[in-house]
Amino acid sequence: MTRSNTTSEPWRVGVLFSRSGFMAVIEETQLRGTLTAIDEINNAGGVNGRPIEPIVYNPGSEAPAFGRYAKKLMVEDGVSTIFGCYTSSSRKAVLPVVERLNGLLWYPTLYEGFEFSPNVIYTGATPNQNSVELCRILMELYGTRFFFIGSDYIYPRESNRIMRELIRNSGGSVVGESYVRLGAARNEFLPVMRDVKKAQPDVIFSTVVGDATTFLYQAYSDLGLNPKVMPIASLTTTEAEIRAMGHDVGEGHITAAPYFQGIGNERNSSFVRRYKKRYGDDEPTNMCLEASYFQVNVFAKTLEQTNSMDTEILRASVMGSEFEAPQGDVSINPIWGHADLWTRVGRANRQGQFDLVYESTACIRADPYLIGYGRNLEFS
């Protein structure tokens, strides 16, 4: 629906992040990143003199609810652009809705790759932007024997499939693999950790998400294991989860991400200051929050140029666009509709922040199908 320059009617957008349930620990921060960006844009005069109006629903960490609310937004609320989803299962629930009704989902979460949709802009990291470098560094610093622990749904199983091939092609091995249900309780990690102790890996690779992340790291700590010798390495454990588990519990463990709160540039420092002024000094930023924030800005910049919420027009215009994000300069890759992002690997410290172990010199082009690694990886 194209609108004229003469109206002062708000630009209405949908927002779908969980404020309750086992994923709220991270999705609440994505909601905050989204609303912070919208408020900043509106306080600066909106887009072409018109405010952005978010219509927010809480799917409560239930994947089917994301699909239902996406349909409600598009059919009943007349929305065509939606910011939302953390888990791949929630994205998969929304995907057929936006494809059928020709909406545009902006997805700010790292994921397993191997997906393309003309109705999604992916602004989280793909495996070539996190897993590849993480595998190399872990094998250099700690050793070649890995134990996989994941939540039992699409993302962990697919991410582990990719990581297994990266490890194998580098001469390493996976000595154990275990999955827990989404929303797993703390006691469910005790037998898993006993298996870890028996297998004696060099590294635990975690694709556990939500509240269960806290329980995994606490079970590790309870057994007196040493992250200097055998760390938990993750693509999903952010400052939010470290805060929830306790800084002392998280200390020494490894995460690969495009963004950490502690990265040193003035643009990020300003972003962190604004966020803390709004939500409190003890509220950290994280990679999922930062992607949620910058994707709204990319949307607004594109909307300013098109002056239209029409999905075809917006998508065509956003391809190749660039933005000065807190993590550094990013762009929307025109081939894939995925963001070109920075690659960083950090080690959690006693303050609940991450000290950089590795940082790319520029943003890394999105390669969601790992085409650049296709000759080496034997995916089936």
Contacts in CASP RR format, 6 or more apart in sequence:
PFRMAT RR
TARGET T0000
AUTHOR 0000-0000-0000
METHOD contacts of the structure
MODEL  1
MTRSNTTSEPWRVGVLFSRSGFMAVIEETQLRGTLTAIDEINNAGGVNGR
PIEPIVYNPGSEAPAFGRYAKKLMVEDGVSTIFGCYTSSSRKAVLPVVER
LNGLLWYPTLYEGFEFSPNVIYTGATPNQNSVELCRILMELYGTRFFFIG
SDYIYPRESNRIMRELIRNSGGSVVGESYVRLGAARNEFLPVMRDVKKAQ
PDVIFSTVVGDATTFLYQAYSDLGLNPKVMPIASLTTTEAEIRAMGHDVG
EGHITAAPYFQGIGNERNSSFVRRYKKRYGDDEPTNMCLEASYFQVNVFA
KTLEQTNSMDTEILRASVMGSEFEAPQGDVSINPIWGHADLWTRVGRANR
QGQFDLVYESTACIRADPYLIGYGRNLEFS
1 80 0 8 1.000
1 308 0 8 1.000
1 309 0 8 1.000
1 310 0 8 1.000
2 307 0 8 1.000
2 308 0 8 1.000
2 309 0 8 1.000
2 310 0 8 1.000
2 313 0 8 1.000
3 9 0 8 1.000
3 307 0 8 1.000
3 308 0 8 1.000
3 309 0 8 1.000
5 48 0 8 1.000
5 307 0 8 1.000
7 50 0 8 1.000
8 49 0 8 1.000
8 50 0 8 1.000
9 50 0 8 1.000
10 50 0 8 1.000
10 51 0 8 1.000
10 52 0 8 1.000
10 53 0 8 1.000
11 47 0 8 1.000
11 50 0 8 1.000
11 51 0 8 1.000
11 52 0 8 1.000
11 53 0 8 1.000
11 303 0 8 1.000
11 309 0 8 1.000
12 53 0 8 1.000
12 55 0 8 1.000
12 77 0 8 1.000
12 78 0 8 1.000
12 79 0 8 1.000
13 38 0 8 1.000
13 52 0 8 1.000
13 53 0 8 1.000
13 54 0 8 1.000
13 55 0 8 1.000
13 79 0 8 1.000
13 81 0 8 1.000
13 82 0 8 1.000
13 83 0 8 1.000
13 299 0 8 1.000
14 54 0 8 1.000
14 55 0 8 1.000
14 56 0 8 1.000
14 57 0 8 1.000
14 73 0 8 1.000
14 77 0 8 1.000
14 79 0 8 1.000
14 81 0 8 1.000
14 82 0 8 1.000
14 83 0 8 1.000
15 31 0 8 1.000
15 34 0 8 1.000
15 35 0 8 1.000
15 54 0 8 1.000
15 55 0 8 1.000
15 56 0 8 1.000
15 57 0 8 1.000
15 82 0 8 1.000
15 83 0 8 1.000
15 84 0 8 1.000
16 56 0 8 1.000
16 57 0 8 1.000
16 59 0 8 1.000
16 66 0 8 1.000
16 69 0 8 1.000
16 70 0 8 1.000
16 73 0 8 1.000
16 82 0 8 1.000
16 83 0 8 1.000
16 84 0 8 1.000
16 85 0 8 1.000
16 90 0 8 1.000
16 94 0 8 1.000
17 27 0 8 1.000
17 28 0 8 1.000
17 30 0 8 1.000
17 31 0 8 1.000
17 34 0 8 1.000
17 58 0 8 1.000
17 59 0 8 1.000
17 84 0 8 1.000
17 85 0 8 1.000
17 86 0 8 1.000
17 292 0 8 1.000
18 24 0 8 1.000
18 27 0 8 1.000
18 28 0 8 1.000
18 58 0 8 1.000
18 59 0 8 1.000
18 60 0 8 1.000
18 61 0 8 1.000
18 86 0 8 1.000
19 27 0 8 1.000
19 28 0 8 1.000
19 31 0 8 1.000
19 58 0 8 1.000
19 60 0 8 1.000
20 58 0 8 1.000
20 60 0 8 1.000
20 61 0 8 1.000
21 60 0 8 1.000
21 61 0 8 1.000
21 211 0 8 1.000
22 61 0 8 1.000
22 182 0 8 1.000
22 183 0 8 1.000
22 210 0 8 1.000
22 211 0 8 1.000
22 212 0 8 1.000
23 60 0 8 1.000
23 61 0 8 1.000
23 86 0 8 1.000
23 87 0 8 1.000
23 209 0 8 1.000
23 210 0 8 1.000
23 211 0 8 1.000
24 60 0 8 1.000
24 61 0 8 1.000
25 210 0 8 1.000
25 211 0 8 1.000
25 213 0 8 1.000
25 214 0 8 1.000
25 240 0 8 1.000
25 241 0 8 1.000
25 244 0 8 1.000
26 86 0 8 1.000
26 209 0 8 1.000
26 210 0 8 1.000
26 238 0 8 1.000
26 240 0 8 1.000
26 241 0 8 1.000
26 286 0 8 1.000
26 288 0 8 1.000
27 61 0 8 1.000
27 86 0 8 1.000
29 238 0 8 1.000
29 240 0 8 1.000
29 285 0 8 1.000
29 286 0 8 1.000
29 288 0 8 1.000
29 289 0 8 1.000
29 292 0 8 1.000
30 84 0 8 1.000
30 86 0 8 1.000
30 108 0 8 1.000
30 109 0 8 1.000
30 288 0 8 1.000
30 289 0 8 1.000
30 291 0 8 1.000
30 292 0 8 1.000
31 56 0 8 1.000
31 292 0 8 1.000
32 275 0 8 1.000
32 278 0 8 1.000
32 279 0 8 1.000
32 289 0 8 1.000
32 292 0 8 1.000
33 275 0 8 1.000
33 289 0 8 1.000
33 290 0 8 1.000
33 292 0 8 1.000
33 293 0 8 1.000
33 296 0 8 1.000
34 54 0 8 1.000
34 83 0 8 1.000
34 84 0 8 1.000
34 292 0 8 1.000
34 293 0 8 1.000
34 296 0 8 1.000
35 54 0 8 1.000
35 56 0 8 1.000
36 274 0 8 1.000
36 275 0 8 1.000
36 278 0 8 1.000
36 293 0 8 1.000
37 292 0 8 1.000
37 293 0 8 1.000
37 294 0 8 1.000
37 296 0 8 1.000
37 297 0 8 1.000
37 300 0 8 1.000
38 52 0 8 1.000
38 54 0 8 1.000
38 296 0 8 1.000
40 274 0 8 1.000
41 47 0 8 1.000
41 52 0 8 1.000
41 296 0 8 1.000
41 297 0 8 1.000
41 300 0 8 1.000
42 51 0 8 1.000
42 52 0 8 1.000
45 51 0 8 1.000
46 52 0 8 1.000
46 300 0 8 1.000
47 300 0 8 1.000
47 303 0 8 1.000
47 304 0 8 1.000
48 303 0 8 1.000
48 304 0 8 1.000
48 307 0 8 1.000
52 296 0 8 1.000
52 300 0 8 1.000
54 83 0 8 1.000
55 73 0 8 1.000
55 77 0 8 1.000
55 79 0 8 1.000
57 69 0 8 1.000
57 72 0 8 1.000
57 73 0 8 1.000
59 65 0 8 1.000
59 66 0 8 1.000
59 67 0 8 1.000
59 68 0 8 1.000
59 69 0 8 1.000
59 90 0 8 1.000
63 87 0 8 1.000
63 89 0 8 1.000
63 90 0 8 1.000
63 92 0 8 1.000
63 93 0 8 1.000
64 93 0 8 1.000
66 84 0 8 1.000
66 85 0 8 1.000
66 90 0 8 1.000
66 91 0 8 1.000
66 93 0 8 1.000
66 94 0 8 1.000
67 90 0 8 1.000
67 93 0 8 1.000
67 94 0 8 1.000
67 97 0 8 1.000
70 82 0 8 1.000
70 93 0 8 1.000
70 94 0 8 1.000
70 97 0 8 1.000
70 98 0 8 1.000
70 105 0 8 1.000
71 97 0 8 1.000
71 101 0 8 1.000
73 79 0 8 1.000
73 82 0 8 1.000
74 80 0 8 1.000
74 82 0 8 1.000
74 97 0 8 1.000
74 98 0 8 1.000
74 101 0 8 1.000
74 103 0 8 1.000
75 101 0 8 1.000
80 102 0 8 1.000
80 103 0 8 1.000
80 104 0 8 1.000
80 309 0 8 1.000
80 310 0 8 1.000
80 311 0 8 1.000
81 103 0 8 1.000
81 104 0 8 1.000
81 106 0 8 1.000
81 299 0 8 1.000
81 309 0 8 1.000
81 311 0 8 1.000
81 314 0 8 1.000
82 94 0 8 1.000
82 98 0 8 1.000
82 103 0 8 1.000
82 104 0 8 1.000
82 105 0 8 1.000
82 106 0 8 1.000
83 105 0 8 1.000
83 106 0 8 1.000
83 108 0 8 1.000
83 292 0 8 1.000
83 295 0 8 1.000
83 296 0 8 1.000
83 299 0 8 1.000
84 94 0 8 1.000
84 105 0 8 1.000
84 106 0 8 1.000
84 107 0 8 1.000
84 108 0 8 1.000
84 292 0 8 1.000
85 91 0 8 1.000
85 94 0 8 1.000
85 105 0 8 1.000
85 107 0 8 1.000
85 109 0 8 1.000
86 109 0 8 1.000
86 209 0 8 1.000
86 288 0 8 1.000
87 109 0 8 1.000
87 153 0 8 1.000
87 154 0 8 1.000
87 155 0 8 1.000
87 182 0 8 1.000
87 209 0 8 1.000
88 111 0 8 1.000
88 112 0 8 1.000
88 153 0 8 1.000
88 154 0 8 1.000
88 155 0 8 1.000
88 158 0 8 1.000
89 153 0 8 1.000
89 154 0 8 1.000
89 155 0 8 1.000
91 105 0 8 1.000
91 107 0 8 1.000
91 109 0 8 1.000
91 111 0 8 1.000
91 120 0 8 1.000
92 154 0 8 1.000
94 105 0 8 1.000
95 105 0 8 1.000
95 117 0 8 1.000
95 119 0 8 1.000
95 120 0 8 1.000
98 104 0 8 1.000
98 105 0 8 1.000
98 117 0 8 1.000
98 119 0 8 1.000
98 120 0 8 1.000
99 117 0 8 1.000
99 118 0 8 1.000
99 119 0 8 1.000
102 119 0 8 1.000
102 311 0 8 1.000
102 312 0 8 1.000
103 119 0 8 1.000
103 311 0 8 1.000
104 119 0 8 1.000
104 120 0 8 1.000
104 121 0 8 1.000
104 311 0 8 1.000
104 314 0 8 1.000
104 315 0 8 1.000
105 117 0 8 1.000
105 119 0 8 1.000
105 120 0 8 1.000
105 121 0 8 1.000
106 120 0 8 1.000
106 121 0 8 1.000
106 123 0 8 1.000
106 295 0 8 1.000
106 296 0 8 1.000
106 299 0 8 1.000
107 120 0 8 1.000
107 121 0 8 1.000
107 122 0 8 1.000
107 123 0 8 1.000
107 124 0 8 1.000
108 123 0 8 1.000
108 124 0 8 1.000
108 288 0 8 1.000
108 291 0 8 1.000
108 292 0 8 1.000
108 295 0 8 1.000
109 124 0 8 1.000
109 288 0 8 1.000
109 291 0 8 1.000
110 124 0 8 1.000
110 125 0 8 1.000
110 126 0 8 1.000
110 130 0 8 1.000
110 235 0 8 1.000
110 236 0 8 1.000
110 257 0 8 1.000
110 287 0 8 1.000
110 288 0 8 1.000
111 122 0 8 1.000
111 124 0 8 1.000
111 126 0 8 1.000
111 155 0 8 1.000
112 127 0 8 1.000
112 154 0 8 1.000
112 155 0 8 1.000
112 158 0 8 1.000
112 159 0 8 1.000
112 162 0 8 1.000
113 126 0 8 1.000
113 127 0 8 1.000
113 158 0 8 1.000
113 368 0 8 1.000
113 369 0 8 1.000
114 158 0 8 1.000
114 368 0 8 1.000
114 369 0 8 1.000
114 370 0 8 1.000
115 122 0 8 1.000
115 368 0 8 1.000
116 336 0 8 1.000
116 337 0 8 1.000
116 368 0 8 1.000
118 315 0 8 1.000
119 311 0 8 1.000
119 315 0 8 1.000
120 337 0 8 1.000
121 295 0 8 1.000
121 298 0 8 1.000
121 315 0 8 1.000
121 318 0 8 1.000
121 332 0 8 1.000
121 337 0 8 1.000
121 338 0 8 1.000
121 339 0 8 1.000
122 336 0 8 1.000
122 337 0 8 1.000
122 338 0 8 1.000
122 339 0 8 1.000
122 366 0 8 1.000
122 368 0 8 1.000
123 291 0 8 1.000
123 294 0 8 1.000
123 295 0 8 1.000
123 298 0 8 1.000
123 330 0 8 1.000
123 332 0 8 1.000
123 338 0 8 1.000
123 339 0 8 1.000
123 341 0 8 1.000
124 258 0 8 1.000
124 287 0 8 1.000
124 291 0 8 1.000
124 338 0 8 1.000
124 339 0 8 1.000
124 341 0 8 1.000
125 235 0 8 1.000
125 256 0 8 1.000
125 257 0 8 1.000
125 258 0 8 1.000
125 287 0 8 1.000
125 341 0 8 1.000
125 343 0 8 1.000
126 338 0 8 1.000
126 366 0 8 1.000
126 367 0 8 1.000
126 368 0 8 1.000
127 159 0 8 1.000
127 162 0 8 1.000
127 368 0 8 1.000
127 370 0 8 1.000
128 364 0 8 1.000
128 366 0 8 1.000
128 367 0 8 1.000
128 368 0 8 1.000
128 370 0 8 1.000
128 372 0 8 1.000
128 373 0 8 1.000
129 258 0 8 1.000
129 341 0 8 1.000
129 342 0 8 1.000
129 343 0 8 1.000
129 364 0 8 1.000
129 366 0 8 1.000
129 367 0 8 1.000
130 235 0 8 1.000
130 256 0 8 1.000
130 257 0 8 1.000
130 258 0 8 1.000
130 343 0 8 1.000
131 159 0 8 1.000
131 162 0 8 1.000
131 163 0 8 1.000
131 166 0 8 1.000
131 235 0 8 1.000
131 256 0 8 1.000
132 166 0 8 1.000
132 373 0 8 1.000
133 256 0 8 1.000
133 343 0 8 1.000
133 345 0 8 1.000
133 358 0 8 1.000
133 360 0 8 1.000
134 233 0 8 1.000
134 235 0 8 1.000
134 254 0 8 1.000
134 256 0 8 1.000
134 345 0 8 1.000
135 163 0 8 1.000
135 166 0 8 1.000
135 167 0 8 1.000
135 170 0 8 1.000
136 170 0 8 1.000
137 254 0 8 1.000
137 345 0 8 1.000
137 357 0 8 1.000
137 358 0 8 1.000
138 146 0 8 1.000
138 202 0 8 1.000
138 203 0 8 1.000
138 205 0 8 1.000
138 233 0 8 1.000
138 254 0 8 1.000
139 167 0 8 1.000
139 170 0 8 1.000
139 172 0 8 1.000
141 357 0 8 1.000
142 202 0 8 1.000
142 203 0 8 1.000
142 229 0 8 1.000
142 230 0 8 1.000
142 231 0 8 1.000
143 202 0 8 1.000
143 203 0 8 1.000
144 167 0 8 1.000
144 170 0 8 1.000
144 171 0 8 1.000
144 172 0 8 1.000
144 173 0 8 1.000
144 202 0 8 1.000
145 172 0 8 1.000
145 173 0 8 1.000
145 175 0 8 1.000
145 199 0 8 1.000
145 200 0 8 1.000
145 201 0 8 1.000
145 202 0 8 1.000
145 203 0 8 1.000
146 163 0 8 1.000
146 167 0 8 1.000
146 172 0 8 1.000
146 173 0 8 1.000
146 174 0 8 1.000
146 175 0 8 1.000
146 176 0 8 1.000
146 201 0 8 1.000
146 202 0 8 1.000
146 203 0 8 1.000
146 204 0 8 1.000
146 205 0 8 1.000
147 174 0 8 1.000
147 175 0 8 1.000
147 176 0 8 1.000
147 177 0 8 1.000
147 178 0 8 1.000
147 195 0 8 1.000
147 196 0 8 1.000
147 199 0 8 1.000
147 201 0 8 1.000
147 203 0 8 1.000
147 204 0 8 1.000
147 205 0 8 1.000
148 160 0 8 1.000
148 163 0 8 1.000
148 164 0 8 1.000
148 174 0 8 1.000
148 176 0 8 1.000
148 177 0 8 1.000
148 178 0 8 1.000
148 204 0 8 1.000
148 205 0 8 1.000
148 207 0 8 1.000
149 177 0 8 1.000
149 178 0 8 1.000
149 179 0 8 1.000
149 180 0 8 1.000
149 192 0 8 1.000
149 196 0 8 1.000
149 204 0 8 1.000
149 205 0 8 1.000
149 206 0 8 1.000
149 207 0 8 1.000
149 208 0 8 1.000
149 216 0 8 1.000
150 156 0 8 1.000
150 160 0 8 1.000
150 178 0 8 1.000
150 179 0 8 1.000
150 180 0 8 1.000
150 206 0 8 1.000
150 207 0 8 1.000
150 208 0 8 1.000
151 179 0 8 1.000
151 180 0 8 1.000
151 181 0 8 1.000
151 182 0 8 1.000
151 183 0 8 1.000
151 184 0 8 1.000
151 207 0 8 1.000
151 208 0 8 1.000
151 209 0 8 1.000
151 210 0 8 1.000
151 212 0 8 1.000
152 179 0 8 1.000
152 180 0 8 1.000
152 181 0 8 1.000
152 182 0 8 1.000
153 182 0 8 1.000
155 207 0 8 1.000
155 209 0 8 1.000
156 179 0 8 1.000
156 207 0 8 1.000
156 208 0 8 1.000
156 209 0 8 1.000
157 179 0 8 1.000
159 207 0 8 1.000
159 235 0 8 1.000
160 177 0 8 1.000
160 205 0 8 1.000
160 207 0 8 1.000
161 379 0 8 1.000
162 370 0 8 1.000
162 377 0 8 1.000
162 379 0 8 1.000
163 205 0 8 1.000
164 174 0 8 1.000
165 377 0 8 1.000
165 378 0 8 1.000
165 379 0 8 1.000
166 377 0 8 1.000
167 173 0 8 1.000
167 174 0 8 1.000
168 174 0 8 1.000
169 376 0 8 1.000
169 377 0 8 1.000
175 199 0 8 1.000
175 200 0 8 1.000
175 201 0 8 1.000
176 195 0 8 1.000
176 199 0 8 1.000
176 201 0 8 1.000
178 192 0 8 1.000
178 195 0 8 1.000
180 188 0 8 1.000
180 189 0 8 1.000
180 192 0 8 1.000
180 208 0 8 1.000
180 212 0 8 1.000
181 188 0 8 1.000
182 209 0 8 1.000
182 212 0 8 1.000
183 210 0 8 1.000
183 211 0 8 1.000
183 212 0 8 1.000
184 208 0 8 1.000
184 212 0 8 1.000
184 215 0 8 1.000
185 215 0 8 1.000
186 215 0 8 1.000
186 218 0 8 1.000
186 219 0 8 1.000
188 212 0 8 1.000
188 215 0 8 1.000
189 212 0 8 1.000
189 215 0 8 1.000
189 216 0 8 1.000
189 219 0 8 1.000
190 219 0 8 1.000
192 216 0 8 1.000
192 219 0 8 1.000
193 219 0 8 1.000
193 220 0 8 1.000
193 222 0 8 1.000
193 223 0 8 1.000
193 225 0 8 1.000
196 204 0 8 1.000
196 225 0 8 1.000
197 223 0 8 1.000
197 225 0 8 1.000
201 230 0 8 1.000
202 230 0 8 1.000
203 230 0 8 1.000
203 231 0 8 1.000
203 232 0 8 1.000
203 233 0 8 1.000
204 220 0 8 1.000
204 230 0 8 1.000
204 231 0 8 1.000
204 232 0 8 1.000
204 233 0 8 1.000
205 232 0 8 1.000
205 233 0 8 1.000
205 234 0 8 1.000
206 213 0 8 1.000
206 216 0 8 1.000
206 232 0 8 1.000
206 233 0 8 1.000
206 234 0 8 1.000
206 236 0 8 1.000
206 237 0 8 1.000
207 234 0 8 1.000
207 235 0 8 1.000
207 236 0 8 1.000
208 216 0 8 1.000
208 234 0 8 1.000
208 236 0 8 1.000
209 236 0 8 1.000
210 241 0 8 1.000
211 244 0 8 1.000
213 234 0 8 1.000
213 236 0 8 1.000
213 237 0 8 1.000
213 241 0 8 1.000
213 244 0 8 1.000
213 245 0 8 1.000
214 241 0 8 1.000
214 244 0 8 1.000
214 245 0 8 1.000
216 232 0 8 1.000
217 232 0 8 1.000
217 237 0 8 1.000
217 241 0 8 1.000
217 245 0 8 1.000
217 249 0 8 1.000
217 250 0 8 1.000
217 253 0 8 1.000
218 245 0 8 1.000
218 249 0 8 1.000
220 232 0 8 1.000
220 249 0 8 1.000
221 248 0 8 1.000
221 249 0 8 1.000
221 250 0 8 1.000
227 250 0 8 1.000
227 251 0 8 1.000
227 252 0 8 1.000
227 253 0 8 1.000
228 252 0 8 1.000
231 252 0 8 1.000
231 253 0 8 1.000
231 254 0 8 1.000
231 347 0 8 1.000
232 253 0 8 1.000
232 254 0 8 1.000
233 253 0 8 1.000
233 254 0 8 1.000
233 255 0 8 1.000
233 256 0 8 1.000
234 253 0 8 1.000
234 254 0 8 1.000
234 255 0 8 1.000
234 256 0 8 1.000
235 255 0 8 1.000
235 256 0 8 1.000
235 257 0 8 1.000
236 255 0 8 1.000
237 253 0 8 1.000
237 255 0 8 1.000
237 348 0 8 1.000
238 255 0 8 1.000
238 257 0 8 1.000
238 286 0 8 1.000
238 287 0 8 1.000
238 288 0 8 1.000
239 260 0 8 1.000
239 261 0 8 1.000
239 284 0 8 1.000
239 285 0 8 1.000
239 286 0 8 1.000
239 352 0 8 1.000
239 353 0 8 1.000
239 354 0 8 1.000
240 284 0 8 1.000
240 286 0 8 1.000
240 288 0 8 1.000
240 289 0 8 1.000
242 250 0 8 1.000
242 284 0 8 1.000
242 348 0 8 1.000
242 352 0 8 1.000
243 284 0 8 1.000
243 352 0 8 1.000
246 352 0 8 1.000
247 348 0 8 1.000
247 349 0 8 1.000
247 350 0 8 1.000
247 351 0 8 1.000
247 352 0 8 1.000
248 350 0 8 1.000
250 348 0 8 1.000
250 352 0 8 1.000
251 348 0 8 1.000
251 349 0 8 1.000
251 350 0 8 1.000
251 352 0 8 1.000
252 347 0 8 1.000
252 348 0 8 1.000
252 349 0 8 1.000
253 347 0 8 1.000
253 348 0 8 1.000
254 345 0 8 1.000
254 346 0 8 1.000
254 347 0 8 1.000
254 348 0 8 1.000
254 357 0 8 1.000
255 345 0 8 1.000
255 346 0 8 1.000
255 348 0 8 1.000
255 354 0 8 1.000
256 343 0 8 1.000
256 344 0 8 1.000
256 345 0 8 1.000
256 346 0 8 1.000
257 286 0 8 1.000
257 287 0 8 1.000
257 344 0 8 1.000
257 346 0 8 1.000
257 354 0 8 1.000
258 287 0 8 1.000
258 290 0 8 1.000
258 291 0 8 1.000
258 327 0 8 1.000
258 341 0 8 1.000
258 342 0 8 1.000
258 343 0 8 1.000
258 344 0 8 1.000
259 268 0 8 1.000
259 285 0 8 1.000
259 286 0 8 1.000
259 287 0 8 1.000
259 290 0 8 1.000
259 291 0 8 1.000
259 325 0 8 1.000
259 326 0 8 1.000
259 327 0 8 1.000
259 342 0 8 1.000
259 344 0 8 1.000
260 286 0 8 1.000
260 287 0 8 1.000
260 344 0 8 1.000
260 346 0 8 1.000
260 353 0 8 1.000
260 354 0 8 1.000
260 356 0 8 1.000
261 268 0 8 1.000
261 272 0 8 1.000
261 284 0 8 1.000
261 285 0 8 1.000
261 286 0 8 1.000
261 353 0 8 1.000
261 354 0 8 1.000
262 268 0 8 1.000
262 272 0 8 1.000
262 353 0 8 1.000
262 354 0 8 1.000
263 326 0 8 1.000
263 327 0 8 1.000
263 344 0 8 1.000
263 356 0 8 1.000
263 359 0 8 1.000
265 326 0 8 1.000
265 328 0 8 1.000
267 324 0 8 1.000
267 325 0 8 1.000
267 326 0 8 1.000
267 328 0 8 1.000
268 326 0 8 1.000
268 327 0 8 1.000
268 328 0 8 1.000
271 285 0 8 1.000
271 290 0 8 1.000
271 293 0 8 1.000
271 326 0 8 1.000
272 285 0 8 1.000
272 326 0 8 1.000
275 283 0 8 1.000
275 285 0 8 1.000
275 289 0 8 1.000
276 283 0 8 1.000
284 352 0 8 1.000
284 353 0 8 1.000
285 326 0 8 1.000
287 327 0 8 1.000
290 325 0 8 1.000
290 326 0 8 1.000
290 327 0 8 1.000
291 339 0 8 1.000
293 325 0 8 1.000
293 326 0 8 1.000
294 323 0 8 1.000
294 325 0 8 1.000
294 326 0 8 1.000
294 327 0 8 1.000
294 330 0 8 1.000
295 339 0 8 1.000
297 323 0 8 1.000
297 325 0 8 1.000
298 318 0 8 1.000
298 321 0 8 1.000
298 323 0 8 1.000
298 332 0 8 1.000
299 314 0 8 1.000
299 318 0 8 1.000
301 321 0 8 1.000
301 323 0 8 1.000
302 314 0 8 1.000
302 317 0 8 1.000
302 318 0 8 1.000
302 321 0 8 1.000
303 309 0 8 1.000
303 314 0 8 1.000
305 317 0 8 1.000
306 313 0 8 1.000
306 314 0 8 1.000
306 317 0 8 1.000
308 314 0 8 1.000
318 332 0 8 1.000
319 332 0 8 1.000
319 334 0 8 1.000
319 337 0 8 1.000
320 331 0 8 1.000
320 332 0 8 1.000
320 333 0 8 1.000
320 334 0 8 1.000
321 331 0 8 1.000
321 332 0 8 1.000
322 329 0 8 1.000
322 330 0 8 1.000
322 331 0 8 1.000
323 329 0 8 1.000
323 330 0 8 1.000
323 331 0 8 1.000
327 341 0 8 1.000
327 342 0 8 1.000
328 342 0 8 1.000
328 363 0 8 1.000
329 362 0 8 1.000
329 363 0 8 1.000
330 339 0 8 1.000
330 340 0 8 1.000
330 341 0 8 1.000
330 342 0 8 1.000
330 363 0 8 1.000
331 339 0 8 1.000
331 340 0 8 1.000
331 363 0 8 1.000
332 338 0 8 1.000
332 339 0 8 1.000
332 340 0 8 1.000
333 339 0 8 1.000
333 340 0 8 1.000
333 365 0 8 1.000
333 366 0 8 1.000
336 366 0 8 1.000
336 367 0 8 1.000
336 368 0 8 1.000
337 366 0 8 1.000
338 366 0 8 1.000
338 368 0 8 1.000
339 366 0 8 1.000
340 363 0 8 1.000
340 364 0 8 1.000
340 365 0 8 1.000
340 366 0 8 1.000
341 363 0 8 1.000
341 364 0 8 1.000
341 366 0 8 1.000
342 359 0 8 1.000
342 360 0 8 1.000
342 362 0 8 1.000
342 363 0 8 1.000
342 364 0 8 1.000
343 358 0 8 1.000
343 359 0 8 1.000
343 360 0 8 1.000
343 364 0 8 1.000
344 356 0 8 1.000
344 358 0 8 1.000
344 359 0 8 1.000
344 360 0 8 1.000
345 356 0 8 1.000
345 357 0 8 1.000
345 358 0 8 1.000
345 359 0 8 1.000
346 354 0 8 1.000
346 355 0 8 1.000
346 356 0 8 1.000
346 357 0 8 1.000
346 358 0 8 1.000
347 354 0 8 1.000
347 355 0 8 1.000
347 357 0 8 1.000
348 354 0 8 1.000
349 355 0 8 1.000
367 373 0 8 1.000
370 377 0 8 1.000
370 379 0 8 1.000
END
